[in-house]
Amino acid sequence: MWVAGHPLLPPGLTGPPRGVLIDVVVEDVDRLYDDARRHGLEIAIELRDEAYGQRRFVTQDPAGTFVEVSTPIPMSA
């Protein structure tokens, strides 16, 4: 379900439904975040911990596809 202004959505996905967001779960999101920055990838959402148990960042490819890269972490209380 699409929710306008939801804090988990990257800025480009805050309007009516459009585009694609792919989620890739990895063992070491910190390493891939460092690689993404080093290679100059556009970062739509900086690396951060989410209370629901995910450490993630979101990048965007030149065609506009968003890619969320995440690693499971313990949930916040």
Buried (B, 14 or more C-beta within 10 A) or exposed (E): EEEEEEEBBBEBBEEEEEEEBEEEEBEEBEEBBEEBBEEEBEBBBEBEEBEEEBBBBBBBEEEEEBBBBBBEBEEEE
